[in-house]
Amino acid sequence: MRYIAAYLLLKIAGNDSPTAADITKVIKSVGIEVDKERVSSLLSELDGKDVNALIAEGSGKLASVPSGGGAVAAASTSGGGAAPAAAEAKEEEKEEKEESDDDMGFGLFD
């Protein structure tokens, strides 16, 4: 990921065709060792391709990947047993927080 990030930073900065030396310089500037094979692999994969088109294509693919909603789905499929447990956990956390204020000898609103 760092090699792609360095490549994209160079593109944004106006370097239309970043070289291996450019990418190496960016990565070394933050104190990270460079794997020359990965840099050359990245450059060979991106050779002759439009980065903006690749990003647009990747974004389209990511739109079809399911994300989020796992907790809601779990609560609805478990017959609602997860929701009362979560509410109970919040109550216990609130009680513990109130008790911790008492331990210091004063409360927030005393």
N, C-alpha and C positions, 0 to 999 in steps of 0.2 A: 504494500500500500504506500510505503514511503517513497518508492521510486515513481509511482504514478503521481503522487502529490507533488513531488519535485518537478516532474515533467509539466504538470498543469500549472504550477507556479511560474515556471519559465515561459510557458505559452501566454499566460495572463500578463506577464511583464513585457510582452512584445517580442519574445524570441520565437519566430515562426517555425524554426526547425532546431530544437535543442539537441545537442550532441551528448555523447557519453561523458565528456569532460565537464560540460555544463551541469549535468545531473549530479555527477560526482562532487562537484564544487558545492552545490546547494546542500547535499546530504552531509558532507564533511563539515560544513559551516555550523551545524548544530551538534557536532561531536559524535556522529554515528559512523560506524565502519561501513564501507560500500562493498557490496558483492558485485563484481564486474560482470559476472555471468548474467545476473538478473537485469542489470542495466542494458546489456546488449540484447537480451531476450525481449525486454520491453520495447526497445527501439526497433527491433526487427518486426515485432507484432504491430507496431503503430506505423511502420513505414508505408507511406502512400495513402494513409487513411485520414479522414477529416475527424478531428477529436470531437467537435461539436455534434457531428452526426452519430458518433459512437455513444456519446452521453445521452442523446435523445433516444437512441435505440435501447440503451440500458434502462432508461427511465420508464420506457414503455413496458419492458419486461418486469420491472419492479412493481408496476401497478397491479400485476396479476398475482403477486405473492401475498398470501394472507398474512396479516399482521394485527396484533392487538386483539382485544376482546376475549382473551383466554379466560380471564377471571369471571367475566359475565357468563360465558358459556358453561363454565364449571359450576357456577352457582345455580344456573337454570336447569342443568341436567342432574344435579344432585338432589333435587326436590326441595331446594331452599334451605337445606341444613347448613350450608356454608355461611349464609347471611347472619343468622343468629350468633354463630360462633365468632364472626368478625366483630359484631356489635359488642359481644361480651369481652373480647380482647381489648377493644377500645376503652371500655369502662374500666378494666383493670389497669390499663396504661394511665388513664386519667387519675385514678385513685393513687397510683404510685407517684405520679407527678405531684399531687397535692401533699402526699406524705413527705416527699423530699423537701418541700418548702418548710414544713414543720420541723424537720431535722435541723435546720439552720437557726431556729429560734424565732423566725418571723415568717409571715406569709406575704404574699405579693400585695394584698390590699389591706394590711394591718396598719 
